[in-house]
């Protein structure tokens, strides 16, 4: 098992190094930058973009059909307040189903409808508001994420084309190799640290595959476990802070 663990870590480092050479430093690093910048930009700008989507496109399209549905249940010959009171006192199946679908109690819906002369419109806005907000947020986040990703991908393609020039290409591949080895080492460190924590328990559950010396008998994994960067910084990982 110790040999298999070392071979696995070595394979991870070699594969990451090969990918780094093939993709080059610029393309590899821009992949990370694109993802994190897209996530950060989408998170930061979702609220204002969501409000714009809601006010410009979504709210009316969701609210109007609900309002029209409610208006068809009102008695047109009655005053608005009387028609609203009668609607909730009769509580037709269509209204009951509508309120159930939107998770609203009849008493709450009636109090909302009674606050406005346009009971149907006010109630429709109240019912649709949570759905409008969530859908707007979702659309805003997706548009921002993929929009930022597209822009940065175009920039990345341009930079990658520049670094394909003869001299820069060799530099790009060499830097990609170094970065790939670094990424592979980070993966190896994480796996080694997990093994360091879990081997005592794995020996209890899988005694035929793991022994207390499984990690110490390795070469690569034991080195990564012993040279934990957070330990070198005097940080207690389990405790979540400085020692």
N, C-alpha and C positions, 0 to 999 in steps of 0.2 A: 504493500500500500504506500509506503514512504517513497519508493521509486516512482510509482504512478503519479503521486502528488507533484513531485519535482518535474516529471515529464509534462504534466498538464500546465504547470506554471511556465515552463520553458516554451511550450507550444504557444501559449497566449502571448508571451513577449515577442516571439519570432513572427507570429501572424500580425501583431500590431505594428511591428517594425516594417514588415513587407507592405502592409497597407499604407503606412506613412510614406514609404518610397514611391509606391505606385501613384498615390494621390498627390504627393508633394506637400510641403509645409503650408503653403498658402491655402490650398483647397481644404486641407485638413483643419487648420485653425479657423478658417472662415465658416466651416460647417458648425463648429462649436459657437462661434460668434453669432451666426445667423439664428441658430436655435434659441440661445439665451436672450439675444436682443429682441427677437420676435415675441418671446414669452413676456419679457419685461415691458416692451412697448404695448402689447395687447393688454396686459394687466393695468398699466398706468392710464391708458386712454379709453378703456372700455366704457366707463361711466358717461363721459361727454358724448361719445359716438353713439352709445345706446340711447341717450336722450334724443339725439337728432333723428335716429332711425324711428324711435317711437312716435315723436311728434310729426315727422314728415311723412311717414309711410304706414306704420304698423297699427297704431292705436285706433285710428278711424276704421281701418279694414276689419279689425276684430270686434270693435265696439258696435258699429252700425248694425250688423246682422242681429246681434243680441237685442239691441234697442227695438228694432223692427219686430222681432219675435214677441217681445213683451207688449208692444203697442197693439198688436193684433188681439191680445187677450183683454185689453181695457175696453170698457163700455163707452163708446164715443159720445153718447147723449148725456153723460154725467159730467159734473165738474171734475177737474183733475184730481182734487183731493178725495172726492167721493168715489171716483173710479178706482183710485189706488186702494182705498179702504175696502171696497167691495172685492177687488181682485184678491187681496190677501185673506179676506174673510171666507171667500169661496174656495181659495187655494186649488185651482184646477191642476190636474195631473201634469200638464205641460210645464206649469210654473214650478211645481214641486220637483220635477225631474231636472229642470234647469238649475235650481238652487242646489240640489244634491250634487249635480255634476261639477259645480264650482265650489262646493264645500262651504256653503253659506246657510246659516240658520234663518228660517222665515222671519223671526222677530228682528234680526239684524237687517235683513233685506228691506223689511217694511219701514224701519226707522230711517234708512238711507233714502228710500224712495219718497218718504214724506217730507224730506228737507227741500225738495225742489218742485217747481211747477211742472218741469219735464221729468216726471217720475221714471219713465222708461229709460230716458237717456242717462239720468243720474245713476240708476241701478245698474245699467249696462256698463258704465264706466267703472263702478265699484267692483262688479263681478269680473270684468276683464283685466283690471289693473295688475294683479299678480302675474297672469299669463303674459300680458304685454311686456312687463318688466323682465321676466325671465327670458322670453324669446328675443327681446331686443338686446339683452346682455349677451346671449349666446351668439347672435348674428354679429354683434359688434366685435366680440372677441375673435371669432373666426375670420372675419374680414380683415381685422388688424393683423392677426397672426400671419395669415397667408399673404397679405399685402406686403408686410415688412419682409417676410421671407423671400418673396419674389424680387423685391428691390435689391436686397442684399445678395441674392443668388446671381443677379445680373452683374453686380459689382464684383462678386467673387469670380465669375466667369471672365470678366475683363482683366482682373489681376492675374488670374491663372494663365491667360493667353500671353500676358507680358512676361511672366516668369517661365515661359516655354522657350524664350530666346536662349541661344547656346550657353552662354556663361551663367546666366541666371537659372537656367534649367538644372544644372549640376548643383548649384547652391540650394535651390528649392528642394531637390531630392535629398540632399544631405541633411538639410534641416528637417525634412519630413521623416527621415530615418531616426534622427535624434528624438523628435517629438513622438514618433510611434513607440520607440523604446520606453520613453517616459510614461506614456499612456499604459503600455503593457506592464510596466513596473507598478503603476498605481493599482491596476487590477490584481496583480500578484500580491501586493501588500494587503489589499482588502481580503482576498481569499485566505492568506496566511493568518491574518488577524482573527478571522472567523474560525479558522481551524484551532488557533491557540485557545480560544474561548470554548470551543465545542468538543475538542478531543476527549476531555475527561468524561463527558456525558456520552459521547459516541462509543467509548470503550464499554460503557454499561449496557448500551442497547445493542451494539454490534461487536461483541467480544472477539469474534473470529476474524473480523476485518481490521479492527483498530486496537492498539495497545497503548499504554501510557507513554511509550517511547516512539510512537508513530511520527510525531512532529520532530522530535529531537534527532531522529534517524535520517531526516531529510537534509539536503544541503541548501537548496534554493529557498524552500519554504521556511526553514529554521532561521536563515539569514534575514529574510524579510520580517519574520516575527520578532527577531531580536532587535532589528534596526527600525522599529516603528517610529515614523517621523513625529507623531504626537508625543510619544514617550521621550524622544530626544528634546522636545520643547518643554518637557516637564509638565505635561498636561495629563491629568487623570481621565482617561477615556470613559471608564465606567461611571465615574463620579460626575463627568460632564463639566470639568473646569480645571483650573490650575491646582496643583497639589499644594 
